Amino acid sequence: MEKLALKKYLHYACRQGADEAEIFYTCGREESVVVRQGTLEKVESAGDRGLAVRVICQKRAGFAYTSALTDADILRTVDMALTNADYAERDKFLGLPPRKISKPQNLRNCSPAALKLTLPDLADWAKRAENAAYALDSRIYATESAAAFAASSETHLASTRGVDAHGKKTLCGVALEIAAKSGAKMEAAYDFQYAVSAAKIAPEKIGRRAAERAVRMLAAVPAQTGRYDLLLTPSVARDFLSVLAELFSAENILRQRSLFRGKLGRQVASAKVTLIDDPFLPALSGSFLYDGEGVPGRKRVLIKNGRLRDLFYDVYSARKCGVPHAGNAARASIFSEPSIGASNLYFQRGKLARPEIIKNISRGVLIENIMGLHTADPVSGEFSFGAAGQLIRDGRLAEPVKDMAIAGNLVDLLKSIKACGSDLEFSGHYGSPSILIENIMVAGK
């Protein structure tokens, strides 16, 4: 949508009584395929566009959205936002951010090659991943799902306070869930890879990794109850990070919905832990110059050597907390107002490769799969989840294990981190190396 068109609707909002107004426009496209046993089973191609309007009237906020973009529809949406503001409560901290210019950087989060991906290209990716799995071992016998997708989006945010921010992104990927069988025993395994650039996707590698895990788990034995050092793979550690991310939200702190409330400046993790959120990392899907409110992005060191140093803030929470810098507002779609979120959140890598960490473990488990982690309580930090992986015995990987139950507290878990590996990997908004957590109680057989 043209810049002049957005200004027209902003001016209209002000003439109708808005003190401040903002319009967020987005358009995007996604194509996906699902393959099973070499046969194309499902094809989807969808595009959408629309805009959202936010207004502030006498310290009351109103919001409305539309996917119909005729002149009359947009004017009607502005009117609806103004009407909604009439019914809202006054809040002295409400207000849109002023325009600030971010330093130009080439984030490389829009790939020309990804924009050109076709449905036949995606079908080829899915089939290659599936074929690589079957070629690895004769015990691979069924495909739960072999899927590939490509998505692109473009956004434009403009406000009466001078904000004028544009963004373009691409994301593509392959995911495979495969099953192995030996006699009456069956096991399934999953692997995936998502990236901004099509050149980063390796379908055969995904297929082999999923097949290797499925075949290996055919020999899995129930875990024995006891204390172990747990070595989380990067994908599992990222799952933990996606749960932890909500604890750093200033909004959750203000609502008393985070166990980090009142702990700024205090030790909340092992000294081995440094946690960073960086919106300027190139070629990652979470990168941006401006956040969902048009505020320039800001690198934040949330935890440094175990000490809680910073939180995530949008404009509202920054004002309420008396903090000068926002920059963590995310916009998932036109259907909701901006909310606090991570850009590229990651554990800082350490110096040891995973094999070197394993050499120093006398009794442990390499955790490759977890289930139920997102039931963790953000206020108390209590969690309980199931896990599976490989035993580590006297510095060597041993037999695979399953049926493990692990319960505890997120802060205790953070304080038990003994090492971060050198194998930092990103997927979506989260990145992590292998993470070693010492002396954790595991319930098993």
NORNORNOR-V247089 format. One line per field, one symbol per residue. phi: phi as a letter, one per 30 degrees, with the letter a starting at -180 (. if undefined). A space follows every 50 residues. Layout:
BEGIN
phi: ???
END
This chain:
BEGIN
phi: .deddddeddddedddjddbbbbccbbabbbbbbcbhicdcabbbbbbal bbbbbbbhiccbbabacccdedddddddddddddddcdddbdddlddddb cddebddhcbcedddcdcedddddedddddddddddadddbacdabbbbb bbbbbbcbbdcjdabcabbbablbbbcbbcbbiccbbcbbbaabadcddd dbeddddddddeddddddcdcddcdlcbdccddeddddddddddeddcdd dddddhcbddeiceicdbadddcbcbcbdcddibdddadbddcidedbdb cdbbhjcdcabcbcddddddcicdbcjbdcbdaddbdebdadcbcadddc ccdeeddeeccdbabddcabbjdddeddddidbabcablbdcbhibdcdd bbhcbbblbddedddcdcacdccdbcaidbbaddbccchcdccbd
END
